[in-house]
């Protein structure tokens, strides 16, 4: 059996629904191939974990890795590498932010971005919680990190936000469109809710941040808070966060 642990995670109240969608996709894809789905599930963190039997196993795994990303062995995490990740347990500690990069080891090993690096990268000399609240650093937000230090013996990794992520925040903050961040859902689930509430036309752009993470860029005349109020009852228990540039600038300049 060939196995793979993917980077993307199924989490939240709609976890089972997301897993069913992925499993249905995989089952449909391998229907006419020489391959059998031998194992399907997640690891403790929710990263998709699959096993296949058959001659076409490698082909299927390569396809899934291209779409959902791949976990990385801790010993393959090197200084200078730029890796995809997502924030977790934001606000639990004041000395930095932790990023899950799906590093495989005997235990979960996350990247620590120390507070001093965050302050330097954003030129903000404020407490971490103020920075996180202002810039909408929230759990499950996809980011890219640059690895700055790895201690394999102590299972410790440090890093900083990659330039691509810094650029994204810079563009968002100076954009004149409000955004709604929706995590733990796929685009179809979001679009169904928007259609039912007649708000689909109020969305200027869907930006796919991850497999189940989206940024909805609203039209200039649309308030993201109004979208939340409308679709909230249709998407109960799905985390949604407002990214409103004018409010962010006001908080950072306070």
Protein Blocks (a to p, Z undefined) as FASTA:
>chain_A
ZZdddfbdcedjklmmmmmmmmmmmmmmmmmpccddfbgcddfkopacdddedjklmmmm
mmmmmmnopaddfklpcghiacddddehehkamnbccddehiacfbdcdddddfklmmmm
nopacdfklmmmmnopaehiacddddfbdcfknopacddddfklmmmmmmmmmpcbdcdd
dehiafklmmmmmmmnopmmmpmbdcdfbfkbccddddfkbcfklmmmmmmmmmghiacd
dddfklmmmmmmZZ
